[in-house]
């Protein structure tokens, strides 16, 4: 009987389709970010990770988990595992946020705001309006302005 072989082949095909889907959703996000921010792909990838990482340190862990659920899995895989992240949101504003991203990207702080805005816009274009509002509600007014979400 060849049933086990067919099951194995079916599972392999499913795994390949899943992997292909993960790659394509991530690639589409990076392409969109490149267009929005007029960035090279390597810069877009680094900026996306740095900005998402800083954002997740600022918002509540439960909200970070909700946000991650709507982002490309490949992007989320670049972040530290949930158990290694702080269990509470850190309180900081725009200047500290920009400095954190600048430090991660090893760029002058004056150069990162356009990158942050591009990543935020690309993320907002991908997530639901409700999730965008939830993220905004976790941010102080100066970061809400960077997030670009008006209620």
ABEGO torsion letter per residue (X at the ends): XAAAAAAAAAAAAAAAAAAAAAAAAAAAAAAAAAAAAGBBAAAAAAAAAAAAAAAAAABBAAAAAAAAAABBAAAAAABBBAAABBABBBBBBAAAAAAAAAAAAGBBAAAAAAAAAAAAAAAAAABBAAAAAAAAAABBAAAAAAAGBBX
